Amino acid sequence: MTIDLKDAGRRFNQEWIFRNFSYQFSAAGKYAILGPNGSGKSTLLSVILGSLAPSEGSVTYTAAEIIPVEKIYTQLSFAAPYLDLVEEFTLQETIEFHFKFKSFYPGLSSAGLMDILGLAKSQDKALKYFSSGMKQRTKLALACCTDTPILLLDEPTSNLDVQGIGWYHELIKDFTAEKLVLVGSNQEIEYSFCENLISITDYKD
């Protein structure tokens, strides 16, 4: 799986968020998109996700053949602190709902995912009663434990304590060996496993 961006740019109104971005992301590479808050990391990830179209340039997804942008969601998983969960669902219902659309990582099951989360006692609790840290763990576990070749993470340790950050690194180690991983971040603790570092500020107009 590769993702090719050629001279890609995105603007809102007349302001360019980034421009002239040309890069190839290849599995099983690990890439960090770096920059201060408000610099455009999340916008670039949204363009790569296919949820935002580039204002100029192109994004091409290739596996055995080119994948149209409207189908790329089948190939990727995404977690971010601003990504909403269905607050009325219990944890068990959340897991069941997610995996109606995607497959478990090979060898994993609902019970196994619950063990990874360490939240079995809360499986019948509605997510609206979860702490922000528990919600973030749930988002990360759903994304990492899904059988997709691409994983995108934006500010993955938001709302996690020291123990949660250690748990996050175990999750990355156990479930991303063959995946193409992109991390939007300004904290080294979130992307220390990435061998490719890209500064979004290098692509300003």
Salt bridges, closest charged atoms under 4 A:
GLU56 OE2 - ARG19 NE 2.84
GLU87 OE1 - LYS135 NZ 3.08
GLU88 OE1 - LYS128 NZ 3.32
GLU170 OE2 - LYS173 NZ 3.42
ASP205 OD1 - ARG19 NH1 3.29
